[in-house]
Amino acid sequence: PGFENLTMGYNKYLRPYFGGEPVQIAMSLDIASISSISESDMDYTATIYLRQRWTDPRLVFHGNKSFTLDARLVELLWVPDTYIVESKRSFLHDVTVGNRLIRLFSNGTILYALRITTTVACNMDLSKYPMDTQTCRLQLESWGYDENDVTFTWLRGNDSVHGIEKLRLSQYTVERYYTLVSKSQQETGSYPRLILQFELRRNVLYFILETYVPSTLLVMLSWVSFWITLDSVPARTCIGVTTVLSMTTLMIGSRSSLSKTNCFIKAIDVYLGICFSFIFGALVEYAVAHYSSSQKCAAKAPQEGPANELTKEMEEVNITNILNSSIASYKRKISFTSIEISSDNVNCSDLTMKTHEKIKCVLRNKMHRIIGYFTIQNPSNVDHYSKLLFPLFFMLVNVFYWAYYLYF
């Protein structure tokens, strides 16, 4: 039959079954490609083949054949007003002509196919980046016709979607996907909605080679300084400062790729922060050990002078100087008892002492014990313990880190 005869008296502005039952739109899609997934913009760009089927009794003709019509004839027919929810940018391909297909069956069924490239928003949780799994959606909804006029269904359930299992993405692997039928409740009514939901798991191997391994090696490099003697100031300082600066550069490089998502504390940021803390701790460890060693050497210096100088000083000391210094020292101890802190604990049980003096005495003894407890007696032991504690604690933190982000 001629198309002009079919469309004679046909009103494209009225839906099929106008004023009666709703039109059932059965859909299927092919995912041709997902060209990009942007964490900074939180969206993905996909090219899809969208196919819609419905029955229009006004276009029934005799026979059992189907006819493929020129795509430009779609302007003469009623078509659903389907749109992509949360789409930022979309366009219909038009090379060499508009990529649309219209096929008419004898029972009035119409197949309408489109090739569309769309950029759709996808809310991402990057707290476990780069060990994250993102769930994105492609939602199709009727714009103007509510559920009293149009109903949406998937043509064959999950089998209505093809091509997604064959996708090869640069950073992701498609874990699974499934289809849903839902409704969108708006102020103007309830509209039918179809949902394709798919999960994308990020491939972490690239980030292990790019960030995790270098940062771990930098931490291990900072431990080399524990095997260098405390007297080798340039060598140990150079290792400490170099590893700190290298780690800082690595942290800046890892964050530059996701410059717009710095508000998220990501798993990779946590690991880099841990590595930076260990490297900085190794540098601080040397500073503490070297300072303690220099203070100990300074305390021993007056006692380790040459024997001839000691003999000469002893010869110059006479009885009068000894008596004078002893009397002056005794008077000084009596006058400044309240502020004297000696190396030995002061006896606070003297009955002649007043109450507030006893309290001051007890506090001085307590403070002296606390200070003595934190005083490093042998600076060389700091490196000895660090050789064991730093690697052990770093391994323990790694166990907790990987267990939490991989299994929780």
FIZA-230864 format. One record per residue: x, y negated, z of N, C-alpha, C in turn. Coordinates in pm, whole numbers, plus 50000, padded with zeros to 5 digits. Layout:
REM residues N
XYZXYZXYZ/...
This chain:
REM residues 408
500825011950000500005000050000500864987550000/500344977049943501084964649942501074958050078/502174951650111502274945250242501274933750252/500984927450136500024916450138498634921350178/498284933550135496974939050171496894942050321/498034946750379498044949950521497894937450607/498544926850563498554914650644497404905350610/496514909650523495384901050489494454899950612/494234887950656493434885750776494194888450905/495494891050894496344893951012496724880851080/496574879951210496934867851286498124871251374/499264866251336500494869551411500534862751547/499634853451573499634846651702498834854051808/498174864751769497414872951862498074886651873/498224891151994498864904052018497924915351976/498454927351953497584938851927496674941352047/495504946352022494494948852124494154936052202/494124924852133493884912152201492534912552272/492574908652401491364908952482491034922452539/491844932652510491614946152560492794951152641/493124963852620494214970052696495564963852660/496544964552750497864958852721498604967052615/499514960352549500354966852448501504973952519/501774986352485502884993752544504114992452454/505154986552511506414984552439507414994852492/507845003952407508865013952443510215009452390/511215009452477512525003952440513625014352453/514645012252375515885019952386517025010752347/518215014052396519365005752360520605013852338/521475008352255522835013352235523785002352280/524725006252365525764996752407526934998452311/527104988752222528194989652124529544987052190/529594976952277530864973552342530604964452460/531514964852556531594954952663532964948552648/532984936752590534264930852549535034924952665/534364919852764535094913652876534244914153001/534934915753115534304914953246535124904853326/534524893753361535234882753425534904882153573/535944883753658535734882253802535614867553842/536314859053774536264844853810534904838653780/534294842453665532964837353629531854846653674/532204858553719531234868653763530194871353655/530664875953541529764879853432530464889953343/529714895553252530274904653152529634901453018/530354904352911529874901852775529734915152704/528544917652651528254930452586527554928052452/527804937152359527074937452232526164949552234/524874947352214523894958052228523004958652104/522494970652078521454972751979520154975252055/519254965752049517994966652120516894971052024/516214982052058515154987451973513844987452052/512804981651992511494980752054510444987451963/509564995152024508515002051949507164998752013/506194995951929504814994051975503874997251859/502634998551891501625002051791500664990351771/500484986751644499544976151607498494982251515/497284984551564496254991351481495874983451357/496224970951351495894962851233496774966351114/497864973851140498804977151032498774992050996/497694998951028497575013150992497305014350842/497975024350780497725026950638497745042150616/497235046450504497115060650474498465066350428/498675078850461499905085550424500725089050546/501865095450522502745099250632504165093850611/504285083350541505575077350514505815065350604/507075061350611507435049050682508165040050583/508035027150606508635017450516509535008050596/510745006050543511644996150600511454983150525/511094972850599510774960050538511954950550548/511934940550465512944930050474512834923250610/513974920950671513984915250806513314901650811/513274894550697512664881350697511144882050708/510574893950685509134895550697508684896150843/509654896950934509284897251075508604884251116/508834873751039508194861051069506684861551048/506224871750975504794872850948504064881951046/504824888251140504234897951232504324893051376/503474898851457503594896351602504704905251657/505584899251738506664906751802506684903151951/507154912152036507214909152180508174897652209/507884890452316508744879152356509754883652463/510484894252432511454899752527512664890552539/513144888852663514374881152683515254888452785/516524884652792517504891152881517624882653007/517254888553117517304881553245518764879053284/519024867353345520364863353393521384862053281/520884860253159521814858253047522294843853046/523604842053034524194828653026524254823652882/524684832452795524784829052652524434841552572/523664839752469523294850952382523154845852240/523434854552145523194850952005522914863551924/522154861551819521794872251726522764871751610/523354882951574524334883151466523624880551331/524284872951248523654869051122524584870251002/525514879651007526414882250894526124896350842/525804897950715525664887150616524284880750619/523334888050675522014882450702521704885450848/520614880150898520254882851036520144897751063/520874902351165520934916751194519664921151267/518594922251188517314926851240516774937751149/516034946651208515434957651132513954958251168/513114959951066511684961551088511224973451006/510634983351073510184995551006508734998051047/507925001050947506485002850967506095017250938/505385023451033504915037151019503405037050988/502935048350932501555048850884500525047650997/500885051551118499935050551230499935036751295/500615027151231500655013651284501805011051380/502675021051404503835019151493504885010651423/505435001351496506464992251442507744994351521/508824996151449510154996651509510864983651477/511284976651584511944963651567513284964551638/514374963251562515724964751617516514952051596/517374948751694518204936751691519614940051735/520584932851683521964933651734522284920651803/522534921351933522684909452018524014910252092/524674898952103525824897552193525424887852303/525564892252427525084884452540526104884452653/526154873452724526964872352845526024871552963/526104881553050525124883153158525844881853292/525194874953384525744873353519525764886853591/526794888853669526934901053750527544897153884/526744897553988527234894054121528214904654170/529424900354203530474909754241530904907554385/531194918454450531784918254584533254922054569/534134912154585535564914154561536344916454690/535664919854798536374921754925537314933854920/537024943654833537894955454820538734955054694/538814943754627539624942454506541074945654538/541764954254462541374960354335540874974754347/540394978654465539854992054483538334991454491/537764982354415536334979654424535554986954316/534264988354340533304993554243532184983454231/531974978454110530974968054087529734974054021/528574969054063527304973254006526714961553927/526564963553797526024953153709524704957753648/523934948053602522614951153547522424944253413/521614950853331521084944853209519574945953220/518894934653232517464934453260516714928053143/515674934853101514824930252991513424927553046/512904915853012511614911853068510814904152965/509504904852979508624896952893508564882652945/508694873052854508734859152895507344853352922/506414855452830505124848952843503964858352873/504044870752827502944880252847503134887552980/502134886753067502234893653194501794908153178/501714915353289501424929653282500004932753235/499124922853231497784924953176497784925153024/498864919652965498964919152819499984928952763/501074931152838502184939252786502704948152898/503034960352865503744969152959505024974152892/506104974752971507404979352921507694993352974/508215001952890508665015252932509935018752856/510745027352918511895032952848511395044352759/511915045052639511435054852542511645069152590/512835072152645513165085652690513885085552825/513495076752913514135076153045515605072453034/516465079853106517905077053101518495079652963/517855088552887518335091352751518025080052654/517355069752701517075058152615518315049552595/519345051652674520565043652667521675052452612/522345047452511523455054852448524685045752438/525815052152427527055044952403527805040752527/527115039752641527795034552760528815044652814/528545057552794529475067652844530725068652757/530695062852638531855063252548532715050652555/532325041252639533055028652645534445030752702/535415023452648536785023452698537125009152737/537175006652867537414993152917538834992152970/539374980052968540784978153006541024980353155/540124975853240540334976853384539354986153454/538294989953385537214997153453536935010653388/536295019053467535735031553420534265031953461/533385035353366531945036153396531695048653478/531285046753603531035058153692529725064953657/528635057353657527325062853626526385051453590/525265055053533524255045153498522895051653506/521895043453525520525048453530519565037153496/518355040953455517355031353412516245030353516/515655018553524514575015953619513465008353547/512255010053596511105002253551510604994353670/510504981353652510154972753764509204961753717/508834953253812508014941653783508654929353845/508474918153781508994905453830507814896653871/507764893854001506664885754051507044871054043/506374863653959506614849453941505374841553983/505534828553987504404820054024503274820853921/503654823453795502664823953687502084837753665/502554847653740502024861053724503064871853748/502664884153721503564895653736503954900653598/505264901153572505764904353439506514917553440/506354925553334507084938453328508574936253306/509364945153367510834943853355511454957853347/512404959253256513204971453245514624968353290/515224977653363516554975353420517474986953382/518624983353327519724992753310520794989053412/521074998153502522054995553608523235004953590/524434999553591525635007853574526715003653671/527515013253713528585011053811529935011853741/530765002153771532095001153712533145002553822/533995012553810535075014453906536375009353846/537055000653921538294994753871539435004753875/540245004753771541425013353767542555006953847/542915013353958543845007254052545305009654016/545585018753922546975022253891547785010153845/547175001653763547874989653715548304980853831/547434979053929547754970354042548784976754134/548784990054141549814996754221551194994054163/551314995154031552604992653967552944977753963/551934969253953552154954953937552424947954070/551754952054177551804944454302552204953054422/551534964454440551744972154563553164977654574/553664983454467555024989054471556084978254490/556064966954413557074956554438557024950854579/555824948554632555734942854767556254952754871/555984965754853556494975754946558014976654939/558564975854819560024976154805560684963954867/560004952454860560554940454924560594942155076/559574948355132559574950855276560734960155313/560934970655234562034979955261563384973155243/563464963755149564714956455130565024947755251/564004942355315564264933955433564824942255549/564584955555550565114963955656566614966555641/567164963855525568614965955504569414957455601/568884945955638569634936955728569854943155866/569054953055906569224959356037570524967256044/571074971255930572324979055927573544970055908/573344957155903574464947655892574714941656029/575974939956064576314935056198575804920856219/575644917256346575124904056381576074892856342/577374896056330578354885656296578274881656149/577654889856063577574886755920576364877655894/576534865155936575424855655926575004853055782/575924850255687575484847355549574744859055485/575234871355508574614882955443573184885055493/573014884855625571684887555679570714876055651/571194863855657570334852455627569914852555481/570844856155392570534856555249569464866955219/569584878855279568584889355257567214884855307/567194878955427565924874755485565234863955405/565964853455369565374842355295564964846755155/565804854855089565494859354953564224867754949/564074876955044562864885255046561624877055078/561754867255165560604858555197560174850855073/561124844955002560794837154882560234846154771/560804858054755560284867354653558854871554685/558594873954812557244877854851556254866454830/556694854254857555834842554834555494841254685/556484843254599556244842654454555274853554409/555414865454466554524876454431553094873554474/552924867454590551584864054639550934853454551/551704843454511551154832854425550754838654289/551584847554234551284853654105550024862254108/549824869554218548644878054227547364869954241/547434858154300546244849954318545964841154197/546964838754113546744829953998545784836253897/545764849653889544864856253793543404855053834/543164852553961541794850954011541684837554084/542044826954012542144813854075540804808854127/539714812954062538404807854101537734816454208/538394826854253537784835554354538654835754481/539394825254506540264825054622539484824354753/538184821254745537394820754868537184834854923/537384845054842537264858854889538584863354952/538484870255066539654876855123539644891055067/540484893554969540484906154897541444916054962/541264928554926542124939054982543584936754946/543834931954825545214929654783545824918054861/545004908154899545504897054982545894901955120/545084911255174545394916855305546724924155302/546944932155197548194939855189549394930655171/549254920755086550364911255067550634903455195/549584900255270549784893555398550514902455497/550194915355497550894924855585552374925555548/552644926855418554044927655373554804914855406/554164903455386554834890855418555124889955568/554224894755651554434894355796555624902955836/555764914855775556894923455808558214917355761/558194911255643559424905055593559814893055680/558834885055714559114873555800559544878255940/558924889255986559324894756116560764899456118/561244905256007562644909455999563584897556007/563194886455946564024874355953564024868656094/562874868456159562794863456296563574872556390/563544885656363564284895056448565774891856449/566314888556331567734885056328568004871956402/567094862356388567274849756458567314851856609/566424860256661566394863056805567654870456847/568034880756771569214888556808570484880056803/570614871756699571804863456688571864852856797/570724847056832570704836956939571074843257073/570534855157101570864861957227572344865557232/572864869957118574294873457113575174861157137/574834849857076575624837657094575544832657238/574354833857301574224829557440575054838457532/575094851357504575874860457586577374857957572/577794854957449579204851857427579594838857494/578674829157491578954816357556579074817957708/578294827057766578354829457911579654836357950/580194844657863581434851857894582684843757863/582564833157788583744825757741584594820257855/584024814057960584884808658066585654819358142/585154831858143585834842358219586884849658138/586994846858009587874854457922589014846157869/589434836057946590554827557903591874834857918/592984829357865594314835557877594764836158021/595604845758048596054848158187596934836758238/597764830858148598654820258195597884807658233/596754804758158595954793058192595244795158325/594784807558351594114810458477595094809158594/596324813858573597334812858678597664798358707/597744789958598598074775958614596984768658690/595704772158660594614765458730594594769258877/594914781958906594914786559045596024779859125/597134776959059598224770359129597884756059166/596994749759086596664735759112595614734159219/594994745059262593964744359364594624744659502/594304735359586594844735159721593734737159823/594114738059947593174740960054592164729760070/592634717360051591724705960070590594706159968/590934708959843589894709559739588884720659766/589354731959813588444743059842587484739159953/587994732960061587124728960171586114718560127/586614708560052585704697960007584584703459917/584964712259825583954717659734582974726559809/583454733659911582564742259988581564734060068/582054723260133581154714660213580124708060122/580594703060007579654696459914578624706259861/579054718459833578134728459782577114732159890/577574733060017576654736460125575614725560146/576054712960141575124701760157574114701460042/574604704259922573714703859807572634714659818/572994726359868572024737059883570974733659988/571424726660095570464722860198569514712060147/570054702560068569244691160022568254695159914/568614704559829567784707759712567304722359716/566894726659829566404740359842565144742559761/564304731959756562994733259690563094734959540/564214731159478564304732159333565414741559287/566034748659381567144757659343566584770959295/567104775859184566754788959132568044796759115/568284806559197569504814559190569234827559118/570324834759092570174847159018569554858059104/569734857359236569144867259325567874861859386/567024870759426565784866459489566064859959623/565394848959652565574841659777564684847859882/565214848860005564424854460114563404844260160/562124847460142561044837960172560424840760308/561034849360388560444853060517561034845160633/561784834660601562394826460706561284819260783/561314820360918560254814661000560304799461003/561484793760973561614779060979561044772260855/560734779960749560194774160626558714770960644/558314759860583556904756160585556134764560483/554784763560494553934771860410554104768760262/554094755560228554224752060087555594755660032/556624755360120557954759360075558014774360047/557284782160133557244796660108556534799759976/555434792259947554714794459821555614791459702/556354780059713557284776559605558364787159589/558804792359700559854802559696559364815359627/558124819459661557554831559601557354829559450/556844817659411556634814959270557944815059193/559014809359256560324809359190560824823659167/560624832259267561074846059252560294853259142/558964850859137558144857059032558574852358894/558784839258877559194833858749560564839458708/561434840858807562764846158776562674860658728/561784868558792561624882358749561044883258608/560054874458578559444874558444560474870758339/561244860058368562274855658273563324866458254/563704873058364564684883858353564164895758275/562844898058283562244909358211562304907158060/562084894658017562104891657874563484887857822/564444887257907565804884057863566454896357800/567014894457681567664905457609569064907357667/569264918657734570544921257798571614925257697/571234933157597572194937757496571624934757357/572044923957291571474920157161571634930857053/572634939257063572824949456961571704959956963/571024961257078569924970857085568714966257004/568604953356976567474948156899567484954356760/568624954456695568734960656563568504975756572/568984981656680568844996156695567375000156703/566604993056783565174996056793564414991956667/564844981256602564154976556481564264986556367/565384993756360565555003856256564465014556264/563975017156382562945027356401561545021356401/561375010256473560035004856495559444998656368/560224991056292559694984556173559154994656070/559945004856029559385014755934558215022555991/558295026156121557225034056181555925026056184/556005013656227554805005456236554255002256097/555135000355999554684997555862553955009555803/554465021655829553775033655781552415035155848/552345031955976551085033056049550045023155994/550475010955967549565000955911549105005155772/549985011155692549595015855559548555026955566/548675035855662547695046555677546325040755706/546255031155799544975024955832544435016955713/545315010055642544885001655529544255010055419/544965020355374544465028255261543255036655302/543225041355426542065049055473540825040255476/540985027755520539815018855531539285015055394/540165010955304539695005755175539325016555074/539795028655095539445039455003538255047855048/538035048555177536995057755226535905050855307/535995037855328534965030955407534365019655325/
